[in-house]
Amino acid sequence: MAAEKNFTSATTGTSITAAQYLVELILIKYGKWKHINTNGHFWRNLPFKTMWPHQSVLAAKLLKEYPAKAIIQAINSPKASNIFSLGNQNLIGIIESFLAKPEIVSTDVEAEPVADAEAKPRTQSFGKKGSLSRLKDLE
């Protein structure tokens, strides 16, 4: 059974699953802390390329135990300002504190991760030139 894509990616604007949204949220937070560009498909570049698979597994484990809205609110809370991994034990305590307050979790407000607006998109194509593009360059 395919996971429902109820969330929208802040960097690409496409529909994504809750686990992907949580990973994107935590990696954008890490990128801001390290002053790394998080525009477009930032998870294809280092250091996010190595972090994404591990954080995806951790997000799936968290989603089995807790609702997505509680996890999102916990990640965006001031208590979690220096938490950059979904496996952090302090994050679980923050999530449980949000679950203890049902009026906070029941709100429908989602915090969208904000990508860097100053970063410029890639101007060159990715990868090698194909034979068709080489022929067009000859003209």
KETORPA-935910 format. One line per field, with one value per atom (N, C-alpha, C): chain; residue number from 1; x, y, z; residue in three letters. Coordinates in steps of 0.001 Angstrom, whole numbers, plus 500000, padded with zeros to 6 digits. Each point is the difference from the previous one (the first is absolute). Layout:
<rs>
c <- (A_...);
k <- (NUM_...);
east <- (X_...);
north <- (Y_...);
up <- (Z_...);
r <- (ALA_...);
</rs>
This chain:
<rs>
c <- (A_A_A_A_A_A_A_A_A_A_A_A_A_A_A_A_A_A_A_A_A_A_A_A_A_A_A_A_A_A_A_A_A_A_A_A_A_A_A_A_A_A_A_A_A_A_A_A_A_A_A_A_A_A_A_A_A_A_A_A_A_A_A_A_A_A_A_A_A_A_A_A_A_A_A_A_A_A_A_A_A_A_A_A_A_A_A_A_A_A_A_A_A_A_A_A_A_A_A_A_A_A_A_A_A_A_A_A_A_A_A_A_A_A_A_A_A_A_A_A_A_A_A_A_A_A_A_A_A_A_A_A_A_A_A_A_A_A_A_A_A_A_A_A_A_A_A_A_A_A_A_A_A_A_A_A_A_A_A_A_A_A_A_A_A_A_A_A_A_A_A_A_A_A_A_A_A_A_A_A_A_A_A_A_A_A_A_A_A_A_A_A_A_A_A_A_A_A_A_A_A_A_A_A_A_A_A_A_A_A_A_A_A_A_A_A_A_A_A_A_A_A_A_A_A_A_A_A_A_A_A_A_A_A_A_A_A_A_A_A_A_A_A_A_A_A_A_A_A_A_A_A_A_A_A_A_A_A_A_A_A_A_A_A_A_A_A_A_A_A_A_A_A_A_A_A_A_A_A_A_A_A_A_A_A_A_A_A_A_A_A_A_A_A_A_A_A_A_A_A_A_A_A_A_A_A_A_A_A_A_A_A_A_A_A_A_A_A_A_A_A_A_A_A_A_A_A_A_A_A_A_A_A_A_A_A_A_A_A_A_A_A_A_A_A_A_A_A_A_A_A_A_A_A_A_A_A_A_A_A_A_A_A_A_A_A_A_A_A_A_A_A_A_A_A_A_A_A_A_A_A_A_A_A_A_A_A_A_A_A_A_A_A_A_A_A_A_A_A_A_A_A_A_A_A_A_A_A_A_A_A_A_A_A_A_A_A);
k <- (1_1_1_2_2_2_3_3_3_4_4_4_5_5_5_6_6_6_7_7_7_8_8_8_9_9_9_10_10_10_11_11_11_12_12_12_13_13_13_14_14_14_15_15_15_16_16_16_17_17_17_18_18_18_19_19_19_20_20_20_21_21_21_22_22_22_23_23_23_24_24_24_25_25_25_26_26_26_27_27_27_28_28_28_29_29_29_30_30_30_31_31_31_32_32_32_33_33_33_34_34_34_35_35_35_36_36_36_37_37_37_38_38_38_39_39_39_40_40_40_41_41_41_42_42_42_43_43_43_44_44_44_45_45_45_46_46_46_47_47_47_48_48_48_49_49_49_50_50_50_51_51_51_52_52_52_53_53_53_54_54_54_55_55_55_56_56_56_57_57_57_58_58_58_59_59_59_60_60_60_61_61_61_62_62_62_63_63_63_64_64_64_65_65_65_66_66_66_67_67_67_68_68_68_69_69_69_70_70_70_71_71_71_72_72_72_73_73_73_74_74_74_75_75_75_76_76_76_77_77_77_78_78_78_79_79_79_80_80_80_81_81_81_82_82_82_83_83_83_84_84_84_85_85_85_86_86_86_87_87_87_88_88_88_89_89_89_90_90_90_91_91_91_92_92_92_93_93_93_94_94_94_95_95_95_96_96_96_97_97_97_98_98_98_99_99_99_100_100_100_101_101_101_102_102_102_103_103_103_104_104_104_105_105_105_106_106_106_107_107_107_108_108_108_109_109_109_110_110_110_111_111_111_112_112_112_113_113_113_114_114_114_115_115_115_116_116_116_117_117_117_118_118_118_119_119_119_120_120_120_121_121_121_122_122_122_123_123_123_124_124_124_125_125_125_126_126_126_127_127_127_128_128_128_129_129_129_130_130_130_131_131_131_132_132_132_133_133_133_134_134_134_135_135_135_136_136_136_137_137_137_138_138_138_139_139_139);
east <- (500836_499164_500886_499740_500788_499603_500983_499741_499279_499111_499270_500909_499898_500824_499172_499958_499176_500768_501283_500825_500603_500365_500620_501440_500904_501409_500240_500780_500311_501025_500800_501061_499606_499194_499638_498533_499155_498589_499176_500586_499284_499348_499090_499358_500951_500126_500902_499294_500571_499436_500404_499396_500308_501456_500502_501394_500957_499728_500847_499944_498812_499841_500815_499958_500765_501495_500456_501432_500400_499171_500298_500044_499066_499927_501267_500447_501178_501281_500063_501202_500087_498867_500022_500463_499558_500426_501514_500514_501441_500753_499455_500643_500092_498968_500047_501059_500113_500985_501421_500228_501333_500222_498971_500067_500262_499210_500098_498738_500149_498874_499014_498716_498960_498904_500371_499023_499938_498862_499839_500174_500672_500248_501295_499999_501217_500472_499112_500363_500880_500216_500894_501468_500233_501352_500464_501310_500563_499800_499801_499945_498619_499004_498629_499825_500817_499900_500219_500872_500262_499025_499434_499088_498590_499561_498610_499538_500751_499502_499840_500951_499936_498832_499810_498899_498646_499945_498752_499558_500953_499695_499512_500666_499602_498618_499693_498689_498901_500249_499009_499739_501054_499835_499190_500286_499248_498530_499736_498615_499178_500661_499275_499493_500710_499655_499222_500270_499425_499344_499000_499397_500960_499855_500907_499934_498812_499860_500755_499986_500726_501504_500486_501437_500416_499179_500313_500035_499029_499978_501193_500398_501162_501284_500155_501207_500073_498855_499979_499969_499907_499916_501360_500000_501271_500834_499349_500742_500882_499609_500750_500869_500393_500763_501369_500572_501302_499931_498859_499850_499994_500942_500158_499901_499429_499800_498680_499302_498723_500196_501231_500287_500391_500025_500387_498967_500460_499093_499278_500611_499334_498778_500048_498865_498787_500222_498898_499324_500791_499426_499176_500453_499260_498691_500063_498784_498979_500454_499086_499422_500761_499454_498909_500134_498944_498771_500210_498867_499238_500676_499335_499045_500213_499126_499185_498815_499240_499545_499838_499569_501084_501243_501096_500096_499860_500147_498807_498826_498798_499906_500840_499936_500472_499435_500321_501124_500663_501053_501272_500565_501268_501057_501155_501098_500738_500045_500700_501481_500872_501415_500281_500883_500297_501371_500041_501258_500699_501296_500759_499515_499585_499531_501170_501147_501149_500773_499861_500780_499519_500944_499680_499848_499076_499857_501180_500178_501099_499834_501087_499925_500489_500860_500500_499206_499934_499296_500839_499319_500658_500409_501231_500453_500674_500246_500683_499038_500581_499195_499682_498792_499607_500417_499884_500424_499115_498726_499101_500379_500349_500376_501351_500889_501277_499766_499043_499679_499388_499190_499408_501064_501039_501077_500821_500056_500772_499352_498688_499306_500299);
north <- (498827_501173_501242_500910_501228_500986_500737_500993_501199_500598_501165_501218_500757_501190_501220_500306_501087_501297_499985_501170_500537_501277_500641_500367_499643_500295_501503_500528_501434_500348_499031_500296_499714_498963_499657_500273_500107_500270_498784_498819_498776_499383_499068_499288_498935_499942_499033_499345_498908_499290_500702_499573_500593_499747_498803_499687_500890_500189_500870_501436_500429_501362_500197_499017_500107_500054_499158_499987_501332_500513_501287_501114_499960_501005_499994_498826_499909_500331_499639_500300_501478_500645_501445_500711_499516_500572_499840_498819_499747_500891_500157_500834_501456_500504_501382_500143_498994_500042_499994_499194_499899_500986_500834_500974_499310_498949_499237_500253_500117_500235_498831_500313_498959_500286_500434_500246_498813_499823_498944_498621_499147_498626_499950_500689_500128_498673_499016_498720_499159_500450_499291_500379_501038_500502_499623_499930_499747_501221_499915_498835_499368_500602_499507_498645_499712_498738_498810_500159_498921_500016_501153_500124_499537_500199_499742_498562_498955_498632_499687_500415_499730_500742_501263_500784_499465_499430_499423_498807_499166_498849_500477_501004_500539_500645_500678_500621_498942_498914_498922_499389_499839_499468_500956_501293_500982_500032_499893_500072_498781_498879_498828_500219_500836_500201_501289_501061_501314_500586_500874_500661_501026_500210_500892_501426_500487_501386_500234_499017_500141_500040_499196_499986_501322_500509_501277_501131_500033_501050_499884_498770_499808_500471_499704_500419_501524_500656_501457_500736_499286_500659_500574_501027_500573_499012_499031_498994_499145_499855_499161_500837_501183_500894_499441_499136_499435_498484_499494_498584_499885_499225_499889_498559_499113_498613_499515_499201_499454_498876_499564_498946_500538_501295_500606_499660_499492_499601_501197_501168_501200_500361_499695_500274_499163_498776_499137_500574_500527_500635_501221_500768_501193_499588_498948_499500_499556_499272_499521_501150_501076_501154_500679_499979_500537_499097_498693_499078_500116_500446_500181_501184_500922_501170_499806_499396_499693_501219_501148_501184_500510_499708_500438_499099_498694_499060_500066_500333_499958_501152_501015_501106_499523_500600_499589_500818_500816_500856_499175_500026_499325_501062_499788_500916_499502_500816_499643_500307_499090_500337_501076_500903_501105_499758_499941_499804_501353_499956_501225_500727_501245_500783_500632_500137_500650_499072_498701_499061_500013_499877_500039_498572_499779_498664_499686_498743_499540_500539_500545_500549_498997_499081_499005_498718_499240_498722_499008_499029_498999_498823_499535_498819_500332_498958_500159_500478_500613_500419_498775_499948_498924_500310_499006_500188_501019_500057_500961_501443_500244_501355_500394_499020_500303_500381_499330_500345_501397_500362_501336_501072_499686_500955_500236_499006_500142_500981_500169_500885_501436);
up <- (500000_500000_500000_499101_499891_501097_500477_501039_499381_500775_499518_499959_498926_499824_500372_501289_500520_500205_499798_500283_498714_500028_498844_500347_499126_500200_499914_500931_500006_498931_499599_499046_498565_499754_498624_499685_501022_499794_499621_500036_499645_501236_499771_501109_500532_501324_500625_501187_500473_501145_501291_501096_501299_500380_499714_500331_499215_498717_499182_500499_500413_500513_501283_500891_501249_499721_499068_499665_499377_499102_499365_501050_500921_501061_500854_500404_500879_499221_498708_499216_499631_499779_499764_501263_501132_501284_500179_499641_500082_499008_498799_498983_500419_500659_500499_501078_500839_501081_499446_498944_499397_498850_499690_498902_498661_499732_498757_499184_498698_499097_500062_500178_500037_498982_498817_498931_499061_499377_499007_500597_499278_500454_500811_501127_500804_500567_500139_500613_499090_498759_499090_500224_500780_500237_501404_500160_501327_500866_501272_500877_500064_499331_500103_499330_499010_499267_500940_500965_500945_501176_500289_501141_499659_498757_499618_500297_499588_500253_501485_500805_501442_500640_499643_500559_499522_498798_499495_500839_500386_500852_501365_500548_501300_499933_498886_499838_499942_499305_499915_501371_500805_501360_500868_499886_500787_499601_498705_499521_500400_500301_500487_501418_500764_501405_500269_499219_500292_498752_500168_498835_499383_498704_499272_500530_500323_500467_501305_500897_501263_499756_499060_499692_499364_499085_499335_501012_500895_501021_500935_500304_500876_499320_498720_499267_499928_499821_499864_501334_501099_501303_500410_500834_500471_500814_500631_500772_499092_498743_499058_499073_500431_499123_499623_500817_499670_499804_499535_499671_498488_499458_498556_499519_500822_499618_500561_499218_500452_501009_500204_500976_501356_500169_501269_501078_501136_501075_500614_499968_500519_499158_498711_499122_500407_500391_500434_501238_500931_501179_499646_499023_499570_499316_499181_499335_501041_501013_501038_500815_500173_500707_499169_498655_499143_500015_500095_500056_501309_501056_501291_499964_499049_499834_498732_500077_498773_499216_500637_499255_499059_500292_499132_498776_500185_498902_499053_500516_499175_499004_500104_499042_498637_498949_498640_499380_500796_499481_499854_498791_499752_499732_500542_499729_498769_498986_498773_500164_499611_500026_498959_500316_499095_499384_498690_499294_499849_499745_499807_498756_500156_498865_499248_500667_499387_499066_500157_499202_498553_499089_498582_499474_499075_499417_499087_499716_499168_498585_499422_498649_498960_500401_499070_500162_498906_500079_500795_500545_500833_499128_500134_499268_498690_499206_498719_498928_498963_498865_499141_499520_499096_498582_499117_498609_499286_500361_499363_500361_501251_500394_499396_499780_499341_498534_499365_498612_499904_500957_499998_500202_500779_500228_498741_499096_498770_499028_500071_499070_500226);
r <- (MET_MET_MET_ALA_ALA_ALA_ALA_ALA_ALA_GLU_GLU_GLU_LYS_LYS_LYS_ASN_ASN_ASN_PHE_PHE_PHE_THR_THR_THR_SER_SER_SER_ALA_ALA_ALA_THR_THR_THR_THR_THR_THR_GLY_GLY_GLY_THR_THR_THR_SER_SER_SER_ILE_ILE_ILE_THR_THR_THR_ALA_ALA_ALA_ALA_ALA_ALA_GLN_GLN_GLN_TYR_TYR_TYR_LEU_LEU_LEU_VAL_VAL_VAL_GLU_GLU_GLU_LEU_LEU_LEU_ILE_ILE_ILE_LEU_LEU_LEU_ILE_ILE_ILE_LYS_LYS_LYS_TYR_TYR_TYR_GLY_GLY_GLY_LYS_LYS_LYS_TRP_TRP_TRP_LYS_LYS_LYS_HIS_HIS_HIS_ILE_ILE_ILE_ASN_ASN_ASN_THR_THR_THR_ASN_ASN_ASN_GLY_GLY_GLY_HIS_HIS_HIS_PHE_PHE_PHE_TRP_TRP_TRP_ARG_ARG_ARG_ASN_ASN_ASN_LEU_LEU_LEU_PRO_PRO_PRO_PHE_PHE_PHE_LYS_LYS_LYS_THR_THR_THR_MET_MET_MET_TRP_TRP_TRP_PRO_PRO_PRO_HIS_HIS_HIS_GLN_GLN_GLN_SER_SER_SER_VAL_VAL_VAL_LEU_LEU_LEU_ALA_ALA_ALA_ALA_ALA_ALA_LYS_LYS_LYS_LEU_LEU_LEU_LEU_LEU_LEU_LYS_LYS_LYS_GLU_GLU_GLU_TYR_TYR_TYR_PRO_PRO_PRO_ALA_ALA_ALA_LYS_LYS_LYS_ALA_ALA_ALA_ILE_ILE_ILE_ILE_ILE_ILE_GLN_GLN_GLN_ALA_ALA_ALA_ILE_ILE_ILE_ASN_ASN_ASN_SER_SER_SER_PRO_PRO_PRO_LYS_LYS_LYS_ALA_ALA_ALA_SER_SER_SER_ASN_ASN_ASN_ILE_ILE_ILE_PHE_PHE_PHE_SER_SER_SER_LEU_LEU_LEU_GLY_GLY_GLY_ASN_ASN_ASN_GLN_GLN_GLN_ASN_ASN_ASN_LEU_LEU_LEU_ILE_ILE_ILE_GLY_GLY_GLY_ILE_ILE_ILE_ILE_ILE_ILE_GLU_GLU_GLU_SER_SER_SER_PHE_PHE_PHE_LEU_LEU_LEU_ALA_ALA_ALA_LYS_LYS_LYS_PRO_PRO_PRO_GLU_GLU_GLU_ILE_ILE_ILE_VAL_VAL_VAL_SER_SER_SER_THR_THR_THR_ASP_ASP_ASP_VAL_VAL_VAL_GLU_GLU_GLU_ALA_ALA_ALA_GLU_GLU_GLU_PRO_PRO_PRO_VAL_VAL_VAL_ALA_ALA_ALA_ASP_ASP_ASP_ALA_ALA_ALA_GLU_GLU_GLU_ALA_ALA_ALA_LYS_LYS_LYS_PRO_PRO_PRO_ARG_ARG_ARG_THR_THR_THR_GLN_GLN_GLN_SER_SER_SER_PHE_PHE_PHE_GLY_GLY_GLY_LYS_LYS_LYS_LYS_LYS_LYS_GLY_GLY_GLY_SER_SER_SER_LEU_LEU_LEU_SER_SER_SER_ARG_ARG_ARG_LEU_LEU_LEU_LYS_LYS_LYS_ASP_ASP_ASP_LEU_LEU_LEU_GLU_GLU_GLU);
</rs>
